[in-house]
């Protein structure tokens, strides 16, 4: 049940000997033989590989090929986030090497210790044997890790350099709107009605400022293989910053497909949030509000924002596939997904009382 990597996809290969030489200079205890290299299939943004040595199990993170948004896929920043967070948030993997020398791989990358465990992807492995009660408890435990992150004390620490803080909401709406316009292809909608609504309904100030993950999902957590209700790791910190926690929660719920959602949204599901016992989106909101004391009664803005941000992420990936900068077959339907998600935003807007 432990999450395993697969053979490296065609087009995602890299110079293993060059990386090995770099790592041996940093970690002389590594075997002189090249590592066994495989690739983790999850994720649609950065590329993640397992480097298996006889005495060490490592993970390499690098950006994808093709045109990328200026601020996206910053591996050096993600490594800094991991190192700053690890002392106060132990679910963060340990970084062991960072490379900004283009002669090694052609791009910046970092290497971290592998957290061997279960990553909940589209469906739970049947061997987990989770009934509805245990599934509900696991769901609460996962949400607790987001709540714990939002409670991390960042003032007076290295974490205070992660972002600009106050004004996060306004920056996000402007930034994601601009990124969508730049990544738009001729086969998708313009999203201008969604952008206009978000600009009009934007709160006057942030609800709070805290450390946020930016992409907190079930398939970014690692579960203890001996006790799968316990979260031992949280992965993919590329978008972590100082920002509004309700924006972070909106991002999380954008991926939260539940049993009563329409068939198309069910098709987009990448995590087991429809399993018997899972909380609904409304129950997640209630639980988060109860645990944090934050008001969520005007959450429509954050829900639409989370979905719109997902539209942009999908479209940025579709742009690369559309222009043949990537050949990963899992991206072939992303153009249609972008169209659907825009319409889902519009339906939420129509039903909103804001």
N, C-alpha and C positions, 0 to 999 in steps of 0.2 A: 504493500500500500504506500510505501515511501515514494515520493515523487521522483521519477526517473527521467533523465534526458534521453534524447533520441539521436539518430545519425544527423550530422549537420546538413541542413537544407542546401540544395544547389543554389549557388549565388551568395551564400552566407559564409563561405569558407574564408579562412585567414591564414597568415603565415605562422604556423604553429612553432616552427623552429626559432623564429625571431622573438616571439613572446616568451618561449621557454628560456632563451638566453637572457632576456631581460629579467625574468623572475629568478633565475639562478643567481644573478648578481645581487638581487634583493634578499633572497631566501636561500642561502648556500646549502641548507640541509636537504633541499629537494634532490630527488634522484637525477642522475645525469641523463637518463633516458627520457625521450619526449613523453608528455602525458597522453593519456587516452582522452580524446576530445569528443564530446557530444553536445547537443544543443537542446535547451529547454523549449518546448513548443509553445508554451503560454506567452501571452503578451503580443501586442501588435505595434509596439513602438521600438524600444531599444532591443538589442539582441543579447541573449544571455546564454553562456556556454558553461559546461562543466569541464574542468581540467582535473583529471583523476591521476594522481601520483600514488605510488605504493604507500608513502607515509603521510600524504596530505590530500585533502579533497577540497578543491577550490572552485570558485565561480568567477567568470570574467564577464564584465558588462561593457558593451560598446554601442555606439550609435549605428543606425541603419545607413544604407547607401542612399544616394539621391538627394534632391533638394529638401532642406529642412528649415523650419522656422528659426529665426535668428537666435531666440532664447531657448529653443528646445534641445534635448539630448545633450545637455551639458554634464559630461561624466565627471569632470573635475569638481564641479559644484556638488553633485550627488555624493561623491566620496567625502567632501568636507562636511556635508550634512550628517552622514553616517557617523563620522568620527566625533562630531560635536554632540550628537544625541546619545550615543552608546552609554556614556556614564550615568545618564538619568532615565534612559528608556531601554532596558536590557534586551528587548526583543529585536534590536537592531543588529544585523550581522557585523562582524569585525572586519574592517578593511585591512589588507596586508600589503598592498602595493598599488601605487597610482602612477600612470605614465602619461606625460604630456609631450613626449618626443615623437614627432610624426615619422621618424625613421624606423620605429619599431613596428607599427601597425598601420600607419597612415592616418590614424585618428586617435584622439584621447581615449583612454580606457582605464578601468580599475579592476582590481582582483580582490575578492573577499573570501572569507571562510564559508564553506557550504553548510547550511542548516539542513540536516537530513531529517525530513519529516513529511507529513501529508499536506499537500496543497489542494484545498477543495476547488475543483474546477467545475465543469458544467453540472456534473452529478456526483454525489458521494459514492465512493467505492462500496459496492454491496457488502463487502466483508467487514465494513465498519459496524454494521448491524445497529444503526441508530434508529431508535423508535422516535415518536413525535416528542416525547418529554425530553429525551437526550438531545434531540435536534434543537429544541427551543433553548435549552441550557447552553449549547454551543453557540447559538446565535447571540444570546445575551453576552457570553464571554467575549465574542468577537467585537461586539459593539462597545463593550467595556474598554477594550484596547484603544479605540478611537477616543473615548471619553478620557482615559488616562493620558493620552497624548495631549489633548486639549488642556489638561491641567498641569502640564510640565511648566516649571518655573524657568522662564527664559531670560528675564531681566538680570543684568549683571553677569551674564555668561556668554560664551562664544555664540550661543544661539541667537543673540540679539542682532547679529549681522546677517541673519538669513533673509530678511526682507525689510520693506519700508514700513510695515505696520499699518497704522491708521490711513484710511483712504483706499484700502484693499478692494472694496466692492467696486468703486468707481474705476480703478485701474483694470480690474478684471473684465468688466463689461466693455470698456474701450479696447482693451488688448485682444480679447477673443473675437470681437466684431471685426477688428482690423485683420486678424489672422484668417478669418473666414473669407473675407473679400479677396485677400491675396491668394488663397488656395482654391478658390472657386473654379470649377471646370464647367464647360458649356452644357453639361447634361444634368445639372442640379439646380435647385431653387436659389433665390438670392437671400433668403432669410431676413429681408429688411423689415418685415412686419414684426418678427420676433425681436430683432435688435431695437426697434423703436419702442416696443412695449417695455423691454428691460430698462431702457434709458428713462422712460417715463415713470416707472414704478420703483426705481432704485431708492433704497432707504437713504435718508439724509446723512447717516453715519453708520459705521460698522457696529455690529452687535457686541463685539469684543475683539481683542487682539491676542492670539495665542499661536503656538506651533501647530500647523496643520499639515496633513499628509499630502492632500491634493488628488489622490487616486486610491482611496481606502476601499478595498473590495475583498471578498472572500478569497479570490484567487491571488491575492497579494499577502495572504497570511500563511504561516506554516504551523501545522498542528503536531503535537507530541505523538509519535507513533505508538507509545505505550499507554497514552491516555489522550485520545483524540478530542476530548472536550477542552483541552488546554492549549492556548496559543503560545508557541515558543519563539515565533519570529514574525516580523512584518517586513515586507520587501517593497522594492520599487519606490524610492524616495526622490525621484527626479523632480517632482513638482512641489516638494515640501518647502514651506516658507513660513513667515509670520503673516497671519491673515485672519479673516473672519471665520469662526468655527461653523456658523450656519451655512456659509458657502461650501465648506468642506463636507458637511452633512448632505447638502444638496447634490454634490458630486457623487457621493456614495449611493444615494437613493436613485440617481439616474440609471444605475446599472441594476437596480433591485426589481427584477421581474417576479411577480407573484402569480398565484394560480388563476386569478380572475382577469388577468390581462389578455388582450387580444392575441390572435394566433401569430401575427407578424412580430409583435414584441416578444412573444414566447420564443420565436426563432432566433432572436438576438441574444438569448440568455447564455451567459458564460459562467454562471455561478449557481449553486443549488438553493437559491432563495425561494424556490417554489416547493421545496420538500415539505412534507407534513410536519408541522411543529414550528416552521419558520415564522417569524413575526412578519406582519404586513408592513408596508411603508408607514401607515398611520400608527401602528404599534411601535415601530422604531422611533418615530417622532415623540410619542408619549413617553417612552422609556428614557430617551435622551433628555427630554425636558425635566422629568422627575429626578434623574441623577445629577443634572448640572444646574438646575434652577433657571435655565434660560427659557425665555418665551418663544414658542414656535407657532403661535396662532396666526401669524401672517406669513406662512412658509411658502405660499405660492410663488413668490418672486424667486426664492432660492431653488425651488423645484424646477422652474422653467430655466433658470440659469444653468443648473446642473445638466439638464438635457441639451441646452444649446451648446454648452461647452463640449459635450459628447459629440454633437453634430460636427463641431469644428475639428475635433481630434480625428473622427472618422474621415472627414473630408481631406484633411492633411495627408492621411495615409492613402486615400483614394487618388489624390493628386499624383502621388508617386507611382501608383499602379497605372493610372490613366496615361501617364507619360513614359511608362515602361522603365522607370527607375528602380522598380522592384518587381520580381516575378512570383512572389509568394502567393500561391493559389487561394489562401484563406482571405485575401483582400478582394477577390473578384466581385463580390456582391456589395462592396462598401458604398458604391455610388447609389444604389437603390436604398441601402440602409440610411444614407444621409437624407434622401428624399422623405423616407418614412419618419425619421426623427424630427424633421422640420414640421411635418404635419402633426406629430404628437405634441410638440411645443404649442402649436396654434390651438389645438383642442384644449390643452390646459389653460391657455390664456382665455379662451372663450368661456370656460367654466369658472374662472377666477372671479372672486368678489372684490379684489383689490381695486 
